[in-house]
Amino acid sequence: MKKIVFMASFVLLGCYAIQAQDVTRFGAKAGLNLSTLGGDALYSFDPKAGFHLGGVLEIPFSDNIMIQPEALISLQGSGGFFQDDLNFWYLNIPVMAKYNVFDELYIEAGPYLGLMLSNNLDGNTFVGGQTFDQTNGLDLGLGIGAGYRLDENFYFQARYSNGFVNAIKDLKTKNRVFAISVVYFL
């Protein structure tokens, strides 16, 4: 009996996966970031211009609700505070829930996971002589935004993401990123 239930479940999931492949869409995403490190009133972090590039999936659950997981390489950081700009390269993996408000306008929200790939923090010294050289390799946060589907292939987004983990250890420095993006669905 257990084998029959297992096989029936396996077949049903396989049929759903085959059907989902027809409606699940893959796309490429690129855009501009305006990021800063926020959270500590003692230091001033200037905004930094950067970019992001990667891929997205769009998985519909109903006519109005979709899940959009993404994998993006993103340049973030800060334009001031240390002698040089702070450049933090992340692999960000957001999973956004999108809701169709009306026509082609969507709102979206969801968590993200950021994995730090590299940074230029080593050797930067604060004016007072304090050196910060340790970063957290992991970032967790929440993003909210809106998007507009121009046609079947082009989708435009604006999103704000706020991190919950300090980017620099022992200093309140949470990632804050405003991003404008274009997605091209295949």
Secondary structure, DSSP 8 states (H G I E B T S, - for coil): -HHHHHHHHHHHHHHHHHHHHHH-EEEEEEEEEEEEEEE-TTS----EEEEEEEEEEEEESSSSEEEEEEEEEEEEEESSSSSS-EEEEEEEEEEEEEEEEETTEEEEEEEEEEEEEEE--TT-B-TTS-B---B-SEEEEEEEEEEEE-SSSEEEEEEEEEEEEESBTTS-EEEEEEEEEEEEE-
